Amino acid sequence: MISATIPDSALAEAWQAWLKAQVLQLSVDTLQSNAVTCTACGEVLGTYIVDYQGHQFRLSLEEAYGFLKFIQAG
């Protein structure tokens, strides 16, 4: 997790907030590609669940961002 490598906690918190907002927006943007993301799971369980092409993926915040960007680039 990147927050462990950023010595400034305010910067790490800002990064995490930005990343969560990006995943939330990407979860909406990728609906047209038939990707369904459980964003509440990230808040409750610490991992995001993405259903895509008949497969279910359980991903960290960073992985969810990368995977959803990959789907979006399609």
N, C-alpha and C positions, 0 to 999 in steps of 0.2 A: 504494500500500500504506500502510496506516495507521501502521505502525511508523516510517515515515519522518517522520511528522508528530507523533509522541509523543516529546518530548525525553527522557523518563525511560526508559532502556532496560529497567529491571525492569518497569515498567508495560507497555511494548510487548511484552515477552516473555510477561507474564501474559495480555495481550489475545490474542496469537497462540495460546497454549495453550488458552485458553477457546474461541476460535473453532474450533480443530481438534476439540476435544471436542464442540462443538455440531454440526459437520458430520458427525462420526462417528455421533452419536445420530440426527440427521436422516436419514442414509443408511439406518438401520434403520427409522425411523418411516415413511419414504416407500416402502418396499418394497411395502406394500399398494396403493399407487397405481401399481405396475409401474415404478417408477423404480429403476434399478440404478446405484449409485455406486461407482466404483473409488477407495476411500480410500487404498490403497497408492500409487496414481498420484500423489496429492498429496505424499506423502513422498518418492517417487523422482524424479518428473518436475517437481514444483512446480505441477502443475495437476491438477485433478480431472476425471475423465471421468464424465459422467452420461448414461446411456441412458434416454430417456423418449419414449414414444409414437412409437417407430420412428426417433428422431433421436438422434444422439450429440453431446453438447456438451462442449467442453474449457474448463474454467472455473478462474479463480484461486480461492484460498481464500475470499475475500470474496464473489465471484460465486456460488460453489457454495453458500455459506450462504444468500444471498438467493434463489437459484433453488429450493433445496430447501424453504425456508420458503414460497415461492410454491406449490409442488406440494402441500405439506402443507395449506395453506389451502384448496386445491382448489375 
